[in-house]
Amino acid sequence: MTDQQAHSTARDTVKLAVIVGALGVVFGDIGTSPIYTLQTVFNPEDPHPVPVSDHNVYGVVSLIFWSVMLVVTVTYILLTMRADNDGEGGVMALITLLRKWRRTHPGRKAASVLAVVGLFGASLFFGDGMITPAISVLSAVEGLKTVQPSLGEYVIPITAVIIIGLFMVQRRGTESIGRAFGPVMILWFTVIGAAGIGGILEHAQILKALSPTYAIGFLAGHFHIAFFALAAVVLSITGAEALYADMGHFGRKAISRGWLFLVLPALTLSYFGQGALILKDHANISSPFFLLVPGWGRLPLVLLATAATVIASQAVITGAYSVMAQAAQLGYLPRLRVTHTSATTIGQIYVPFVNWLLFVSVLTLIFAFRSSAALAYAYGMTVTGTITITTLLFFYVAHYRWHVPRWLILAGATPLLLIDGLFIAANLTKLLHGAWLPLLIALTAFTVMTTWQRGRVVVTRERERAEGSLQEFIDELSSGKLPVRTVPGTAIFLNRGGVSAPLALRANVEHNQVRHEHVVIVAIETEPVPRVPEDKRVMVNDLGYGDDGITHVTIKFGYMESPDVPAALAQLDPADSEGPLDLDKASYFLSKIELRRGKEPTMAGWRKQLFLATSHITADAAEHFALPRDRTVIIGSHIEL
């Protein structure tokens, strides 16, 4: 084998490994949808039941297939995944693209409005993170009833135990478990595809549903039935957003190939196999997924399904960590304590606050709804809302950033948004039966994030007023107007920006009448990109005096990075920092602000209370910025909101 051939083989192996990894993380949610989708469509206890008839089975199966093709394959695989922010995808990536556009085109009010709409989409995703573990694991464990009906009473306790175990191990990270995710999901898709083939062979006429005429005929000829069926058909596309959100970890090509060559065929075979089984005997609507396999294979399938749904839940949980951490970095939430659980894999994080909030919420959903069918009414709203918002943002970005002609945008967006609109309208009919829940979760998260963003602006303005001008303060120091004694050593003051003087520095000079030989004022900026290159990490400003030992340093981080201030300062050239900094012995100073509710009408009273309550979850600044605890000094002050 030549060196060139060896290099080519190695490159192909890497690509295959990435595809396998994507199969284990990206497709868990959508890959487990066949467990409950058809069963939910024909659920006789549904408030708007779909009658079981051969005509309706053909129509529903065709609707499912073409919904998957249009929403997942066309909207996400072919279109939306082409819009990335330095390789990253998801609603947050689209929001940051819009924020960039708004900076360079301040007159574009539509970009600002759509950025807010996108934030609501991120809020819906958080609701998805609560519902997915509950409905996925419940639906898998419910398969025990097909093995032995008497086992039904154990479904809730077993599900609760699995969920407890799942959230308890989050702090350890998923790197070691993740290596097994890919092979397990490959086995999963192989098994459900094979089971689907078995069902199709018994009633091959179901393949006629591949024609879109059955879906269109069902919608047009029986709209009063098909419309309500859409509320359950949408379950077949749950997890579509995960394909886009995880693009930064695996790349568009790996996800596209995994979808087209394994996941899509396996899902299609499973849905058509279940449809054939129902055509054979309408009584099979009770659990068509598990009834596809012989009796001896149902218990192993339940175990495999449980493993697959745990993987699906894991993917959504880590996705919620990522979305909330990014929201905090972009200023929509207070600092959150984030732990990186992998030394080699970017994006493997653990956020304790989010973890325990999800844990309590998921257990509450399980004990409140008690079945996957009941939860399905709530599930569709999060999916349709997120997909519609993502589609809307994508076409805006395509038109204004890529200059795609308006007529082409309208030709593509109109049918896709029409489909999304039908799904949303159908799910609104379930509003009183559970669909209110994800909307309530999303509205709560959205209100918290917009309140924090607004309050942060108010606090920053008041803080800058209290701190005074940085340049004027440095001028006073240099002119000798302030009586101050210089002591040996290096002092590093963290500050919000480069306009105002750090409260801690001002207090040290005005009350203690001392300053250190080397003073570094550090401003940390979060850029609307996932990661900032090392050569663009640090910017230095001598503030007009090149020999006073006082330097202003701006450190830039991406919204997916953990800010490490000491590591960034180690990059400084002594010539830029007006002499060598003794970082091993340097003292770090933080200005801690105590917030109080003021009388000024800066925000509505209830928003002030919400902002103050949210501020209590703010992570410790020293830990967040990786400062040495034994050399960090905190000086406090207070600001009225």
N, C-alpha and C positions, 0 to 999 in steps of 0.2 A: 504494500500500500504506500503510495507517495505521500509526502508531507501535505500536499494540497488536499488529497483525498481524506487524510486523517483529520485535517482542520475542518473540512466540510462535514465529516461524520460527527465530530464533536459539536459543531454548531447545530446540527439537526437534533442531537441528543439533548442539548440545552433547550431547544424549542419544545421538544416533546415533554421534558420535565416541567416546563412552564405551563404547558397545556394541562398536564396532570394536576399541577398545583391549582390551576384555575378551576378545574372540575371539582376539587375538594372544597373550595371556598365560595366561588361565585354562584354556582348553579344549585346549591342546596335548597333554597327556598322554592324556586320555580320547579325544581326537579322532584319535589315531594307533593306538588299540587294534585297529581292524579289520584292521590289517596282519597281526597274528599270532594273534588270538583263535581263529577257526575252525580255522586250520591247526594250532594247538596241541591243540584238542579232539580232532581226528581223527589226531593224530600216531601212526603205527604203532609208533614206538620208545618210546612212553610206557610206564612200568611197569604201568599199568592202562589199556590201550588201549580206546577206544570204537569198536566195529565200525562200518564205514561201511555204512549201509542207509538207504533212503528214510525209514523210520519214525524212525530215530535223527536224521536230518538235520532233519526237522520238529520233533522234540522239542528238539534243541539250539538251533535258531534261535529257537524260542518261549521257551526258558529264557533265552537271552541278552536277548531283547526285554523280557521281564517283569522280569528282574533289573535292567536299566537303568531301567525305569519305577519299580519299587518302591524301589530303593536310591538312585538319583540324583534322579529327579523327585520322589518322595514324601519320602524321608528327608531329602535335602539341600535341594532347591529349595523344597518346600512347607513343611517343618518346621524343620530345623536352622538354616537361614539366618535364621530369625526371632530366634535367640538371639545377640545381638551384645554386645560390650563396648565401648560408645561408638563403634559403627560397625565395629569390628574383629571378624573371625571366626577360625575355626580352633580346634584343640585348646587352644592357649595361652589363647585368649579364654575358653573354658569353664573352664579351670583358674583364671583370675583371678576369674571370676564366683563360683566355689566358694570361693576364698580370701576374697572379700568377705563371702560368706554365713557363713563360719566365724568371721570377726571379730565379726559382730553376733549370731551364734548359736553360742557356743563349745561348747555341749553337743552339737552335731550331729556325732557322730563319723563318720557316713556321708559327710559332705562332705569330711572330711580323707582318708578312705580313697579316695574317688573322685578327689580331687585327685592322689593318688599314682598311681592307675590312669591318669589323664589324662596324667601325666608319662611313663608307659610308652608311651602313644599317640604323644606327641611324639618319643620315642626311635624308635618304629617308622617315623615319617615321615623320620627321618634315614637309616634304612636304605633307604627308598624313594628318597631322593636319590642313593644310590649305584647302585641297580639300574636306575632309569628310564633314565638316559643310555645305559647299556650295552645293555639290551634294545631300546630304541627305535631307536637308530642301527643296531645290528646287524640288526634285522628289516628296516629300509629298504634297507640295502646288500645284504642277501641277495637282494633282488629282481633283482640282476644275473644270478643263476642262471637266471631266467626269460627273460632276454634272450639269454644265451649260457652254457650250463652250464660251459664251461671257465673262466669268470670267477669261479667259486666260490672258487678259491684266493686271490683278491685281496680277499675280503670282510674278513678280519681286519685286514690291513695298512691298508686304506682306512678302516675303522672307527676304528682306533687313531689315524690321522692326524687325522681329524675331531674326535675327542675331545681330542687334544692341542691343536688349534687353538681349540676351544671354551673350554677352561679357561685358555688363555694370554690370551685377550682379556677375561677377566672383570674384570681390574683397571681396564680402560677404561670399564666401565659399559655398560649396554645401552640408554641413552636414545635414541641415534641409530638403533641397529638396531631398537629397539622400534617406531619409526614404521612400519617395513615389516612387522612381525609380523602385524598385523591383516589387511591385504590378502592376504598370503600364505596365512593360514589360511582366509580367505573363499574364495580360489581352491581350496584344498585340499578344503574341505567341498563346494564346488560340483562338483568333479571326481569325488570318491568317490560323491557322490549320483547324478550322471549315469551313472557306471559301474554303480552298483547297479541303476538303472532298466533299463539295457541287459540285465543278467542276468535281471531279473524278467520282462521282456517275452518272453524265450525259454522261461520256465517259470513262468507266472503262478500255478500252483497253490501255490507257496511262500507266497503271501499268506495261506493258511489258517492258517499258524503264528502269525498275529496273535492268534488266539483262545487264551486262557489254558488251554483244555482240553488243548491239545497239550503244554504245559509240565507241567501237573498229571498228565496221563496218562503222560507219559514218566517222571516222578518216581515215581508210584504203581505203574505197571505194570512198569517196568524199573529199579527202584531200585538194583540191583546194578551197573547201567551208569551211570545218571544221577548217582549219588552221586559216582563218580570223575570224571565229566564236569564237575561243579561246580568242581573244582580249576582247570580251564582257563576255564570260563565266567566266573569272577570277573575274568579279565583284561579283560572288556568294561567293567568299572566302575572300572578303574584311573584315578586322577586325580580321582575324585569329591571327595576331601578338598580339592583345589586350588580347587574352586568356593567352598568355605566359607572357606578360609584367605585368599584374595585378595579377599574381600568388602569389606575396608576400603579398597582401592584403587579399586574400580569401583562398589560399591553393589549391593544385592540385586536391584534392578529390572533393571539393565543385564545382570547375569549371567543372571537368569531369562529375560529376553527373548531373549538370544543363544542360550541353551539350547533354548528351546521353538520358536523360529522358524527356526533354522538348524541347530544342532548335532544335536539329537535327530532331526529328519527325515533329515539326511544319514547319520548312523550307522545308522539303521533301514534305509534304502535299501541301504547298503553290505552290511550283514549279510544281508539278505534276498536281495540279488543274488548274494552268494557262495553262499548256501544253494541257490539255483536252479541255479547253475553246477555244484555238486556233484551235485545231482539229475540233471542232464543227463549227467554223466560222473563217476563216483566217483574217477577218476584225478586229478581237479582238486584233490583235497585237498592236493596237494603245495605249492600256493601260490595258493589261490583268490582272494586279493586282487589280485595282479598279473595273474592270468590272466583277470580280468574285462574287461581292455582288449585291443584287437587288438595284434598283434606290434609294429606301428610305434609304438604309444603306450607301450610298457612302459619304455623307457629314459627318456623324459620323466617318466613316473610315478615311476620310481625316484629321479630327481633331485628331484622335488617332494616325495616321501615323505621323502627325506633332509633337505630343508629343514624340513619339518614336524616331524620327530623332533628336529632340533637345537633348534627353538623349544620343543618339549615339554621337552627336557632343560634348556634355559635357565630355563624357568619353575620346574622342580623345584629346580634349583641355587639360584636366588635365594630360593626358598621355604625351603631349608635354611639359607641365611644368616639369613633373618628369624627362623626358629624358634630357632636357636642364640643369636642376638643377644638375643632376648627372654628366653631362659632365663638368660643371663648377667645381664641387668638385674633379673630376679626373684630372683637369688641362687642359681640351680641350677648355675652355671658361673662360673669366674673371669672377670674383665674380659677381653673380647676386643677386639683392635684392629679397629675398624669404620671403613671409609671410605665416605663418601657420594659417590656417583658422579654425582649429578644435583643441580643447583642449584634445580630447579623441581619435581621429582617426589619426594614423600615415599615412603620405602620402597626407593628404589634404592640399595642398599648393597653393599659388597664386604667380605668377612671373610677375610683371607688364610689364616689357620690352617684354617678350614673348607674353603676352596677347594682347598688342596693336599692335605688329607686325602681329600676326595672324588676328586680327580684320581688319586691313587695307587690308591684303592679301585676306581674305575671301570675303569681299565686292567687291574688285577689280575683283575677279574670277566670282562672280555672275553677275556683270554688263558687263563683257567682254564676257563670254560664253553664258549667258542668258537662258540656258536650261540644264537639267541634262544629256540629250543625248550627247550634245557637250562636257560636262565635263567628261563624261565616257571615252572618248578617252585618256584623261590625267590620269585618276584615276588608270587604270590597271598597269601602269608602276611602281608606288610606291609600290603596293601590291606585284607584282611578284619579284621585286628587293629585298624587305625586306625578303620575304619568302625564296628565294633562298639563300641569305646570311646566314639567320638563320639556314637553313638546313645544309649548308656547315660547319658552325662553330660547330654545334651540333655533327656531325659525327667525326670531328677532336677531339673534347673534349672526345667523347665516346671511341675513339681508344687510345689516349695517356694518358688520366686520368683514365679511367675505364679498360683499357687494353682489350677491345673487339677485338677479332681476326680480322685481316685485311680482310679475305675472307667474314666474316659476315658483316663488314662495307661496302664492295663493293656490296654485295648482296642487302643490304638495301638502300644504297645511290644512286646506279646507276639508278634504276627506278624512284625514287623520284626526283632526280636532272634532269633526262631526261624530266619528266613532267614539272618541273619548267622551264627548258630550252625552251620547246615548248611555254609556256606562254610568256616568255620574247621575243622570236622571233616573235610571233604573235603581241605583243604590239609594237614592233619596226616598224611594218608596219604602225602604227598610229603616227609615229614620227612627221610628218609634219602637223598632224591634232590635235595636242594638247599634245601628249606624251612627247614632248620636255620640257614642262613646269616643271613637277616634277623632271626631270633630271637636269634642270637648277637650281631649288631650292636646290636639294640635292648637286650638285657640288658647289654651292655658300656656303652652310652651311659647307660642307666638307673642302673647301679651308680655310674658316675662322677658323675652329677648328684646322686643321693641322698647319696653320700659327701661331695661338696663342700658340700651344704646342711648336713649334720650337722657337718662340720668347721668350717664358717664360724661356726656357733653357738658351738662350743667356743672357737675363736680369739677371737671377739668378747667372750666372757665373761672369758677370761684377759687380754685387752687392757684391758678396763675395770677389772679388778682392779689391773693394773700402772699404769694412768694415774691412778687415784684420782678422787675426786669433783670435778667441774668447779666446782660451787657453792662447796665448801670452799676450793678453790684460789683462786677469785676473791675470796672473803672475806679470805683471808690477804693477798692482794695489796693490797686496799683498806685493810686495817687497818695496813699497814706492817710486818707480821711478817716478810715476805720482803724482804731488802735488794736493791733493784732500782733501776736508773737508767733514766729515760725518754729515748729518743732520737727525733729527728724521723722522720716517715715513716709509711707504712701497711704493716702486716704481716697477711697473710691465712693462717690455719691451717686446713687441711682436717681434719675429724674425722669419726668414725663416727656420732656422734649428739650429744645434748645432755646426757648424763649424766656422762661422764668428760672429764678434761682432755686435750687433745692432747699426745702425748708430745713433739712438737717444741717446743711452747710451754713445757712444764714444763722441758725441757732448757735452753732459752734463758734462762729465769729462774734456774734453780738453778745452772747452770754458768757462764753468761756474765753473770749479774746485770743483764740489760738487758731492756727491753720497749719496743715502739714506741709512739709517741704515739697512733696509732689501731690497734687490734687487732680483727680480725674473725675469729671462729671460725665456720667454715662446715660445716654438716652437710648431706649430700646424701641425699635420700630418693627411692626409686623407687616411684611409686604404681602400684597395679594397674589402671591405665588407659593407653590408648595414648599420649595427649598431655595435658599439664596446661595449662589456660588461663593466659595471661600474668598476668592479675590475681590468680591464686592461686599464682604461681610462688614468691614470696619471703615468708617470715615472719621477723619480727625480735623479739628478746628482749634487753633490756638487762641481764639477769641480776641485777636488783635494785639496780643503781647506774647512774643516768642521766647521770653526769658523769665517769666514769673512763676513757672512751675505749675501753672493751672491749664489744663487741657480739656476740651469738650470732645467726647467720642460718641458717635452714633453707631450703634450695632444693629444690623438688620438680620431678621430671621424670617423664614417662610412660615406660613400658617400651619404647616404640618411638622415643624421642627420644635424640639424642646430647647428653650433658650439657656445656653450655658455661658454666662458672662465671663468667668475667669478664663475659660478656654479661648474665648474671642479676644480678650485683652492680651493674652499671651502672644497674639499675632502682631502686636504693635512694635514698630521699629523705635528704638530709643530716641532716634533723631526726631521722630514725629511727636513723641510724648514729652519732649523737653528734658530728656534724661532717662536713664534706666529706671523702671518701676520694680520695686521689690514685692512681686505678687505673692510670694510665699509667706510674707509677714504683713501684707497690706490689710488695713481695716476697711470694712464695707459699712456704709451708712445708709439706712433706709428711713424715709419719712412716712410714718404711719398716720393716716388720716382717720379720725373718728367722725362719722357722719351723724348729723342731727337734723331733725325736721325743722325747717324754717318757715317763716310766714310769707316769704316772697312767692308769687304765683308762677314759679318756674315749671311746675307740673301739677296735675290734678292731685288732690289729697290722697286718694287711694293708690295712685301710681308712686307717690313718695313712700308710702308705707310698704308697697311691694318692693321698691328699689332697696329700701333699708333692710327688709327681710332677706332679700336675695344676697345682699352684701355679706351676710353671715356665712355663706358657703365659700367665700373667697379663700383660695389656697394660700398657705404661708409663702410670702414673697421670697424669703431666703431660700427655701427649698425649690420654689418654682424656677428661680434664676440660677440655681446650683451654687449658691454662695456658701462659703465655709461658716458653719454655725458659730464656732468659737471665736470668730473674728468679725461678727456682724453686730452693729449697734443700731438700735431702733429709737428714733426720736419722734414723739407724737405731737399732733395738733388736732384741731377739729374744724369742720366746715359745715355750714348749714345748707341744706338742700332746698 
